[in-house]
Structure formats: C-alpha cells, structure tokens
Amino acid sequence: MADFGPDVRRILADHGCTFDRHAKGDHDLWFSPITKRKVTVDQKIKSRHTANAVLNQAGIPKAF
C-alpha cells in the first residue's frame, strides 16, 4: 500500500512550508507561507486524495 506522507512533507518543504510542531497522535502541524495558515499532516497518508487535500490546504497544486 502506498504511503504518500514522505512525499507530501518533501513537497511542503520545497514550497517554503515549515514544520511547526507535533500534534495529537501521529499528526504534525506545518505552517504554509502561501496561505499563512497551519496545515495538519498525518505521518502515513494512504490515499492520494488525502495527500492532494493537504497540499490544497497549503496552497500548493495537486501532485498525485
């Protein structure tokens, strides 16, 4: 089964997003300078739809 988590975090970092802190469970908070908002990122993202939704929340175009 695919794990999009590492790729999503790499794309976020490539677009200037920064890791903010660990959140509840296996989630992390990232700050997006594009939208000026925090985005919740799961450690293991199994669905490409979820991966694209995280990128969308950060103001980044779909990648999957």
PDB file with one MODEL, atoms N, CA, C and O in Angstrom:
MODEL        1
ATOM      1  N   MET A   1       0.841  -1.183   0.000  1.00  0.00           N
ATOM      2  CA  MET A   1       0.000   0.000   0.000  1.00  0.00           C
ATOM      3  C   MET A   1       0.891   1.252   0.000  1.00  0.00           C
ATOM      4  O   MET A   1       1.926   1.299   0.664  1.00  0.00           O
ATOM      5  N   ALA A   2       0.469   2.233  -0.741  1.00  0.00           N
ATOM      6  CA  ALA A   2       1.262   3.454  -0.898  1.00  0.00           C
ATOM      7  C   ALA A   2       1.257   4.291   0.387  1.00  0.00           C
ATOM      8  O   ALA A   2       0.286   4.299   1.144  1.00  0.00           O
ATOM      9  N   ASP A   3       2.362   4.988   0.605  1.00  0.00           N
ATOM     10  CA  ASP A   3       2.461   5.935   1.714  1.00  0.00           C
ATOM     11  C   ASP A   3       2.925   7.265   1.126  1.00  0.00           C
ATOM     12  O   ASP A   3       4.090   7.428   0.764  1.00  0.00           O
ATOM     13  N   PHE A   4       1.993   8.209   1.039  1.00  0.00           N
ATOM     14  CA  PHE A   4       2.287   9.497   0.437  1.00  0.00           C
ATOM     15  C   PHE A   4       2.891  10.493   1.434  1.00  0.00           C
ATOM     16  O   PHE A   4       3.302  11.583   1.035  1.00  0.00           O
ATOM     17  N   GLY A   5       2.952  10.142   2.712  1.00  0.00           N
ATOM     18  CA  GLY A   5       3.426  11.048   3.759  1.00  0.00           C
ATOM     19  C   GLY A   5       4.778  11.684   3.492  1.00  0.00           C
ATOM     20  O   GLY A   5       4.889  12.909   3.525  1.00  0.00           O
ATOM     21  N   PRO A   6       5.824  10.879   3.223  1.00  0.00           N
ATOM     22  CA  PRO A   6       7.146  11.474   2.979  1.00  0.00           C
ATOM     23  C   PRO A   6       7.162  12.418   1.772  1.00  0.00           C
ATOM     24  O   PRO A   6       7.803  13.468   1.805  1.00  0.00           O
ATOM     25  N   ASP A   7       6.453  12.033   0.714  1.00  0.00           N
ATOM     26  CA  ASP A   7       6.410  12.882  -0.478  1.00  0.00           C
ATOM     27  C   ASP A   7       5.691  14.201  -0.194  1.00  0.00           C
ATOM     28  O   ASP A   7       6.119  15.258  -0.656  1.00  0.00           O
ATOM     29  N   VAL A   8       4.596  14.134   0.570  1.00  0.00           N
ATOM     30  CA  VAL A   8       3.850  15.349   0.907  1.00  0.00           C
ATOM     31  C   VAL A   8       4.724  16.289   1.733  1.00  0.00           C
ATOM     32  O   VAL A   8       4.756  17.492   1.475  1.00  0.00           O
ATOM     33  N   ARG A   9       5.436  15.747   2.725  1.00  0.00           N
ATOM     34  CA  ARG A   9       6.302  16.586   3.550  1.00  0.00           C
ATOM     35  C   ARG A   9       7.438  17.205   2.723  1.00  0.00           C
ATOM     36  O   ARG A   9       7.818  18.352   2.957  1.00  0.00           O
ATOM     37  N   ARG A  10       7.975  16.457   1.768  1.00  0.00           N
ATOM     38  CA  ARG A  10       9.032  16.976   0.893  1.00  0.00           C
ATOM     39  C   ARG A  10       8.489  18.114   0.016  1.00  0.00           C
ATOM     40  O   ARG A  10       9.146  19.142  -0.146  1.00  0.00           O
ATOM     41  N   ILE A  11       7.299  17.927  -0.541  1.00  0.00           N
ATOM     42  CA  ILE A  11       6.691  18.961  -1.385  1.00  0.00           C
ATOM     43  C   ILE A  11       6.396  20.207  -0.558  1.00  0.00           C
ATOM     44  O   ILE A  11       6.625  21.327  -1.015  1.00  0.00           O
ATOM     45  N   LEU A  12       5.892  20.017   0.650  1.00  0.00           N
ATOM     46  CA  LEU A  12       5.629  21.165   1.529  1.00  0.00           C
ATOM     47  C   LEU A  12       6.917  21.947   1.777  1.00  0.00           C
ATOM     48  O   LEU A  12       6.934  23.173   1.673  1.00  0.00           O
ATOM     49  N   ALA A  13       7.993  21.235   2.104  1.00  0.00           N
ATOM     50  CA  ALA A  13       9.274  21.886   2.383  1.00  0.00           C
ATOM     51  C   ALA A  13       9.813  22.591   1.129  1.00  0.00           C
ATOM     52  O   ALA A  13      10.375  23.682   1.224  1.00  0.00           O
ATOM     53  N   ASP A  14       9.641  21.971  -0.037  1.00  0.00           N
ATOM     54  CA  ASP A  14      10.118  22.574  -1.286  1.00  0.00           C
ATOM     55  C   ASP A  14       9.402  23.890  -1.595  1.00  0.00           C
ATOM     56  O   ASP A  14       9.950  24.757  -2.276  1.00  0.00           O
ATOM     57  N   HIS A  15       8.174  24.033  -1.089  1.00  0.00           N
ATOM     58  CA  HIS A  15       7.395  25.249  -1.335  1.00  0.00           C
ATOM     59  C   HIS A  15       7.511  26.255  -0.180  1.00  0.00           C
ATOM     60  O   HIS A  15       6.746  27.217  -0.112  1.00  0.00           O
ATOM     61  N   GLY A  16       8.460  26.029   0.713  1.00  0.00           N
ATOM     62  CA  GLY A  16       8.717  27.001   1.776  1.00  0.00           C
ATOM     63  C   GLY A  16       7.922  26.782   3.049  1.00  0.00           C
ATOM     64  O   GLY A  16       8.015  27.582   3.980  1.00  0.00           O
ATOM     65  N   CYS A  17       7.140  25.713   3.105  1.00  0.00           N
ATOM     66  CA  CYS A  17       6.395  25.417   4.333  1.00  0.00           C
ATOM     67  C   CYS A  17       7.377  24.917   5.394  1.00  0.00           C
ATOM     68  O   CYS A  17       8.387  24.287   5.077  1.00  0.00           O
ATOM     69  N   THR A  18       7.062  25.209   6.659  1.00  0.00           N
ATOM     70  CA  THR A  18       7.957  24.820   7.739  1.00  0.00           C
ATOM     71  C   THR A  18       7.232  23.975   8.772  1.00  0.00           C
ATOM     72  O   THR A  18       6.055  24.193   9.059  1.00  0.00           O
ATOM     73  N   PHE A  19       7.953  23.007   9.327  1.00  0.00           N
ATOM     74  CA  PHE A  19       7.407  22.185  10.402  1.00  0.00           C
ATOM     75  C   PHE A  19       7.189  23.070  11.624  1.00  0.00           C
ATOM     76  O   PHE A  19       8.089  23.804  12.032  1.00  0.00           O
ATOM     77  N   ASP A  20       5.989  23.000  12.209  1.00  0.00           N
ATOM     78  CA  ASP A  20       5.676  23.822  13.375  1.00  0.00           C
ATOM     79  C   ASP A  20       5.824  23.014  14.660  1.00  0.00           C
ATOM     80  O   ASP A  20       6.603  23.374  15.543  1.00  0.00           O
ATOM     81  N   ARG A  21       5.065  21.912  14.759  1.00  0.00           N
ATOM     82  CA  ARG A  21       5.145  21.078  15.966  1.00  0.00           C
ATOM     83  C   ARG A  21       4.403  19.774  15.743  1.00  0.00           C
ATOM     84  O   ARG A  21       3.652  19.620  14.780  1.00  0.00           O
ATOM     85  N   HIS A  22       4.631  18.833  16.661  1.00  0.00           N
ATOM     86  CA  HIS A  22       3.878  17.588  16.646  1.00  0.00           C
ATOM     87  C   HIS A  22       2.495  17.859  17.227  1.00  0.00           C
ATOM     88  O   HIS A  22       2.349  18.654  18.155  1.00  0.00           O
ATOM     89  N   ALA A  23       1.501  17.207  16.684  1.00  0.00           N
ATOM     90  CA  ALA A  23       0.131  17.362  17.171  1.00  0.00           C
ATOM     91  C   ALA A  23      -0.333  16.028  17.759  1.00  0.00           C
ATOM     92  O   ALA A  23       0.477  15.144  18.037  1.00  0.00           O
ATOM     93  N   LYS A  24      -1.632  15.900  17.939  1.00  0.00           N
ATOM     94  CA  LYS A  24      -2.183  14.704  18.550  1.00  0.00           C
ATOM     95  C   LYS A  24      -1.945  13.459  17.699  1.00  0.00           C
ATOM     96  O   LYS A  24      -2.029  13.511  16.472  1.00  0.00           O
ATOM     97  N   GLY A  25      -1.650  12.350  18.353  1.00  0.00           N
ATOM     98  CA  GLY A  25      -1.442  11.102  17.635  1.00  0.00           C
ATOM     99  C   GLY A  25      -0.206  11.165  16.767  1.00  0.00           C
ATOM    100  O   GLY A  25       0.863  11.587  17.207  1.00  0.00           O
ATOM    101  N   ASP A  26      -0.371  10.735  15.517  1.00  0.00           N
ATOM    102  CA  ASP A  26       0.776  10.735  14.604  1.00  0.00           C
ATOM    103  C   ASP A  26       0.654  11.860  13.576  1.00  0.00           C
ATOM    104  O   ASP A  26       1.027  11.691  12.415  1.00  0.00           O
ATOM    105  N   HIS A  27       0.137  12.993  14.005  1.00  0.00           N
ATOM    106  CA  HIS A  27      -0.026  14.146  13.128  1.00  0.00           C
ATOM    107  C   HIS A  27       1.006  15.233  13.455  1.00  0.00           C
ATOM    108  O   HIS A  27       1.457  15.367  14.592  1.00  0.00           O
ATOM    109  N   ASP A  28       1.357  15.993  12.433  1.00  0.00           N
ATOM    110  CA  ASP A  28       2.258  17.134  12.590  1.00  0.00           C
ATOM    111  C   ASP A  28       1.562  18.381  12.063  1.00  0.00           C
ATOM    112  O   ASP A  28       0.702  18.300  11.187  1.00  0.00           O
ATOM    113  N   LEU A  29       1.939  19.524  12.600  1.00  0.00           N
ATOM    114  CA  LEU A  29       1.439  20.794  12.084  1.00  0.00           C
ATOM    115  C   LEU A  29       2.553  21.469  11.302  1.00  0.00           C
ATOM    116  O   LEU A  29       3.686  21.580  11.771  1.00  0.00           O
ATOM    117  N   TRP A  30       2.211  21.918  10.103  1.00  0.00           N
ATOM    118  CA  TRP A  30       3.134  22.648   9.238  1.00  0.00           C
ATOM    119  C   TRP A  30       2.547  24.021   8.973  1.00  0.00           C
ATOM    120  O   TRP A  30       1.329  24.171   8.874  1.00  0.00           O
ATOM    121  N   PHE A  31       3.412  25.027   8.856  1.00  0.00           N
ATOM    122  CA  PHE A  31       2.954  26.377   8.530  1.00  0.00           C
ATOM    123  C   PHE A  31       3.215  26.647   7.057  1.00  0.00           C
ATOM    124  O   PHE A  31       4.320  26.428   6.561  1.00  0.00           O
ATOM    125  N   SER A  32       2.183  27.128   6.362  1.00  0.00           N
ATOM    126  CA  SER A  32       2.309  27.467   4.947  1.00  0.00           C
ATOM    127  C   SER A  32       2.428  28.977   4.787  1.00  0.00           C
ATOM    128  O   SER A  32       1.514  29.708   5.170  1.00  0.00           O
ATOM    129  N   PRO A  33       3.539  29.459   4.226  1.00  0.00           N
ATOM    130  CA  PRO A  33       3.676  30.902   3.989  1.00  0.00           C
ATOM    131  C   PRO A  33       2.776  31.374   2.841  1.00  0.00           C
ATOM    132  O   PRO A  33       2.526  32.570   2.697  1.00  0.00           O
ATOM    133  N   ILE A  34       2.299  30.444   2.040  1.00  0.00           N
ATOM    134  CA  ILE A  34       1.425  30.787   0.912  1.00  0.00           C
ATOM    135  C   ILE A  34       0.046  31.212   1.422  1.00  0.00           C
ATOM    136  O   ILE A  34      -0.479  32.253   1.025  1.00  0.00           O
ATOM    137  N   THR A  35      -0.537  30.390   2.311  1.00  0.00           N
ATOM    138  CA  THR A  35      -1.875  30.679   2.833  1.00  0.00           C
ATOM    139  C   THR A  35      -1.832  31.339   4.206  1.00  0.00           C
ATOM    140  O   THR A  35      -2.859  31.792   4.711  1.00  0.00           O
ATOM    141  N   LYS A  36      -0.645  31.394   4.814  1.00  0.00           N
ATOM    142  CA  LYS A  36      -0.472  31.955   6.173  1.00  0.00           C
ATOM    143  C   LYS A  36      -1.295  31.177   7.206  1.00  0.00           C
ATOM    144  O   LYS A  36      -1.801  31.749   8.171  1.00  0.00           O
ATOM    145  N   ARG A  37      -1.417  29.866   6.984  1.00  0.00           N
ATOM    146  CA  ARG A  37      -2.190  29.016   7.895  1.00  0.00           C
ATOM    147  C   ARG A  37      -1.393  27.758   8.230  1.00  0.00           C
ATOM    148  O   ARG A  37      -0.432  27.412   7.543  1.00  0.00           O
ATOM    149  N   LYS A  38      -1.810  27.087   9.292  1.00  0.00           N
ATOM    150  CA  LYS A  38      -1.210  25.813   9.662  1.00  0.00           C
ATOM    151  C   LYS A  38      -1.993  24.681   9.003  1.00  0.00           C
ATOM    152  O   LYS A  38      -3.215  24.747   8.870  1.00  0.00           O
ATOM    153  N   VAL A  39      -1.271  23.648   8.597  1.00  0.00           N
ATOM    154  CA  VAL A  39      -1.844  22.501   7.920  1.00  0.00           C
ATOM    155  C   VAL A  39      -1.497  21.253   8.719  1.00  0.00           C
ATOM    156  O   VAL A  39      -0.348  21.071   9.122  1.00  0.00           O
ATOM    157  N   THR A  40      -2.488  20.389   8.949  1.00  0.00           N
ATOM    158  CA  THR A  40      -2.264  19.138   9.661  1.00  0.00           C
ATOM    159  C   THR A  40      -1.841  18.064   8.662  1.00  0.00           C
ATOM    160  O   THR A  40      -2.503  17.852   7.646  1.00  0.00           O
ATOM    161  N   VAL A  41      -0.726  17.387   8.964  1.00  0.00           N
ATOM    162  CA  VAL A  41      -0.202  16.343   8.086  1.00  0.00           C
ATOM    163  C   VAL A  41      -0.061  15.050   8.875  1.00  0.00           C
ATOM    164  O   VAL A  41       0.642  15.001   9.884  1.00  0.00           O
ATOM    165  N   ASP A  42      -0.733  14.007   8.409  1.00  0.00           N
ATOM    166  CA  ASP A  42      -0.642  12.681   9.026  1.00  0.00           C
ATOM    167  C   ASP A  42       0.705  12.058   8.658  1.00  0.00           C
ATOM    168  O   ASP A  42       1.229  12.316   7.575  1.00  0.00           O
ATOM    169  N   GLN A  43       1.262  11.251   9.538  1.00  0.00           N
ATOM    170  CA  GLN A  43       2.538  10.592   9.255  1.00  0.00           C
ATOM    171  C   GLN A  43       2.411   9.608   8.096  1.00  0.00           C
ATOM    172  O   GLN A  43       3.310   9.511   7.262  1.00  0.00           O
ATOM    173  N   LYS A  44       1.299   8.878   8.042  1.00  0.00           N
ATOM    174  CA  LYS A  44       1.081   7.875   6.997  1.00  0.00           C
ATOM    175  C   LYS A  44      -0.173   8.237   6.220  1.00  0.00           C
ATOM    176  O   LYS A  44      -1.286   7.981   6.679  1.00  0.00           O
ATOM    177  N   ILE A  45      -0.002   8.827   5.056  1.00  0.00           N
ATOM    178  CA  ILE A  45      -1.126   9.188   4.203  1.00  0.00           C
ATOM    179  C   ILE A  45      -1.285   8.089   3.164  1.00  0.00           C
ATOM    180  O   ILE A  45      -0.427   7.917   2.298  1.00  0.00           O
ATOM    181  N   LYS A  46      -2.384   7.345   3.249  1.00  0.00           N
ATOM    182  CA  LYS A  46      -2.597   6.185   2.382  1.00  0.00           C
ATOM    183  C   LYS A  46      -3.314   6.532   1.079  1.00  0.00           C
ATOM    184  O   LYS A  46      -3.226   5.773   0.114  1.00  0.00           O
ATOM    185  N   SER A  47      -4.013   7.648   1.031  1.00  0.00           N
ATOM    186  CA  SER A  47      -4.826   7.997  -0.125  1.00  0.00           C
ATOM    187  C   SER A  47      -4.239   9.193  -0.872  1.00  0.00           C
ATOM    188  O   SER A  47      -3.823  10.175  -0.258  1.00  0.00           O
ATOM    189  N   ARG A  48      -4.209   9.103  -2.189  1.00  0.00           N
ATOM    190  CA  ARG A  48      -3.727  10.223  -2.985  1.00  0.00           C
ATOM    191  C   ARG A  48      -4.670  11.411  -2.870  1.00  0.00           C
ATOM    192  O   ARG A  48      -4.252  12.561  -3.004  1.00  0.00           O
ATOM    193  N   HIS A  49      -5.957  11.125  -2.617  1.00  0.00           N
ATOM    194  CA  HIS A  49      -6.933  12.205  -2.450  1.00  0.00           C
ATOM    195  C   HIS A  49      -6.632  13.008  -1.179  1.00  0.00           C
ATOM    196  O   HIS A  49      -6.718  14.236  -1.174  1.00  0.00           O
ATOM    197  N   THR A  50      -6.284  12.307  -0.119  1.00  0.00           N
ATOM    198  CA  THR A  50      -5.925  12.971   1.128  1.00  0.00           C
ATOM    199  C   THR A  50      -4.632  13.762   0.949  1.00  0.00           C
ATOM    200  O   THR A  50      -4.510  14.883   1.442  1.00  0.00           O
ATOM    201  N   ALA A  51      -3.674  13.175   0.247  1.00  0.00           N
ATOM    202  CA  ALA A  51      -2.400  13.858   0.003  1.00  0.00           C
ATOM    203  C   ALA A  51      -2.632  15.156  -0.774  1.00  0.00           C
ATOM    204  O   ALA A  51      -2.066  16.195  -0.436  1.00  0.00           O
ATOM    205  N   ASN A  52      -3.463  15.091  -1.810  1.00  0.00           N
ATOM    206  CA  ASN A  52      -3.764  16.294  -2.593  1.00  0.00           C
ATOM    207  C   ASN A  52      -4.542  17.315  -1.769  1.00  0.00           C
ATOM    208  O   ASN A  52      -4.367  18.518  -1.960  1.00  0.00           O
ATOM    209  N   ALA A  53      -5.404  16.854  -0.850  1.00  0.00           N
ATOM    210  CA  ALA A  53      -6.168  17.765   0.001  1.00  0.00           C
ATOM    211  C   ALA A  53      -5.239  18.534   0.937  1.00  0.00           C
ATOM    212  O   ALA A  53      -5.446  19.724   1.174  1.00  0.00           O
ATOM    213  N   VAL A  54      -4.224  17.867   1.467  1.00  0.00           N
ATOM    214  CA  VAL A  54      -3.251  18.533   2.341  1.00  0.00           C
ATOM    215  C   VAL A  54      -2.513  19.614   1.550  1.00  0.00           C
ATOM    216  O   VAL A  54      -2.337  20.735   2.028  1.00  0.00           O
ATOM    217  N   LEU A  55      -2.085  19.266   0.334  1.00  0.00           N
ATOM    218  CA  LEU A  55      -1.384  20.247  -0.497  1.00  0.00           C
ATOM    219  C   LEU A  55      -2.299  21.418  -0.833  1.00  0.00           C
ATOM    220  O   LEU A  55      -1.859  22.567  -0.835  1.00  0.00           O
ATOM    221  N   ASN A  56      -3.569  21.135  -1.117  1.00  0.00           N
ATOM    222  CA  ASN A  56      -4.535  22.186  -1.436  1.00  0.00           C
ATOM    223  C   ASN A  56      -4.699  23.150  -0.255  1.00  0.00           C
ATOM    224  O   ASN A  56      -4.773  24.364  -0.447  1.00  0.00           O
ATOM    225  N   GLN A  57      -4.756  22.612   0.953  1.00  0.00           N
ATOM    226  CA  GLN A  57      -4.895  23.441   2.143  1.00  0.00           C
ATOM    227  C   GLN A  57      -3.680  24.356   2.321  1.00  0.00           C
ATOM    228  O   GLN A  57      -3.781  25.448   2.882  1.00  0.00           O
ATOM    229  N   ALA A  58      -2.532  23.887   1.832  1.00  0.00           N
ATOM    230  CA  ALA A  58      -1.305  24.673   1.940  1.00  0.00           C
ATOM    231  C   ALA A  58      -1.137  25.625   0.749  1.00  0.00           C
ATOM    232  O   ALA A  58      -0.160  26.373   0.696  1.00  0.00           O
ATOM    233  N   GLY A  59      -2.075  25.606  -0.204  1.00  0.00           N
ATOM    234  CA  GLY A  59      -1.992  26.493  -1.354  1.00  0.00           C
ATOM    235  C   GLY A  59      -1.077  25.989  -2.453  1.00  0.00           C
ATOM    236  O   GLY A  59      -0.575  26.776  -3.255  1.00  0.00           O
ATOM    237  N   ILE A  60      -0.856  24.675  -2.495  1.00  0.00           N
ATOM    238  CA  ILE A  60       0.038  24.058  -3.459  1.00  0.00           C
ATOM    239  C   ILE A  60      -0.807  23.220  -4.431  1.00  0.00           C
ATOM    240  O   ILE A  60      -1.734  22.536  -3.999  1.00  0.00           O
ATOM    241  N   PRO A  61      -0.501  23.262  -5.741  1.00  0.00           N
ATOM    242  CA  PRO A  61      -1.285  22.475  -6.700  1.00  0.00           C
ATOM    243  C   PRO A  61      -1.160  20.965  -6.454  1.00  0.00           C
ATOM    244  O   PRO A  61      -0.208  20.503  -5.826  1.00  0.00           O
ATOM    245  N   LYS A  62      -2.137  20.210  -6.960  1.00  0.00           N
ATOM    246  CA  LYS A  62      -2.138  18.751  -6.835  1.00  0.00           C
ATOM    247  C   LYS A  62      -0.840  18.163  -7.396  1.00  0.00           C
ATOM    248  O   LYS A  62      -0.293  18.653  -8.383  1.00  0.00           O
ATOM    249  N   ALA A  63      -0.367  17.111  -6.746  1.00  0.00           N
ATOM    250  CA  ALA A  63       0.861  16.452  -7.209  1.00  0.00           C
ATOM    251  C   ALA A  63       0.658  14.959  -7.417  1.00  0.00           C
ATOM    252  O   ALA A  63       1.540  14.285  -7.949  1.00  0.00           O
ATOM    253  N   PHE A  64      -0.494  14.430  -7.002  1.00  0.00           N
ATOM    254  CA  PHE A  64      -0.723  12.981  -7.093  1.00  0.00           C
ATOM    255  C   PHE A  64      -1.987  12.658  -7.871  1.00  0.00           C
ATOM    256  O   PHE A  64      -2.325  11.486  -8.040  1.00  0.00           O
TER     257      PHE A  64
ENDMDL
END
